[in-house]
Amino acid sequence: MLISKKSPRKSELFQSRFSGPNSADFALRQYHRCREEYSASLLQVALTGVFGILLVMFGRAVWHLFARHGADLNPWYRYLATGMVVAMILTVLRRLLLKVLEIRNLRREIADFRNVLQLAKEAEYLDD
């Protein structure tokens, strides 16, 4: 890494944090990136779950609304409205399942990068 912008000399004491993908710095950056993505995904799963629960409550309200106030209407309106809400609930459940699978993969990546960092730390300790 250059000592300064204008200096042609390179310093061996300070390495670039943007070194190659085989270095421990790269693994550390990826580890932190995965941890941030993991925490954001957990929040998204929680919010999606709350949204799914609210949709279920809304579906029950629509069903009871048609049962109580729509007695003179065609019964297909009740089934159509409830079917649309059920389709939305299934979409939310699908997104929730995919996000949970993504969280599993992120946990696996975090463990892999943690192992790489541990091996780099042990190699650095043996070099001293």
Secondary structure as UniProt FT lines:
FT   TURN            17..18
FT   TURN            21..22
FT   HELIX           24..69
FT   TURN            71..72
FT   HELIX           75..127
//
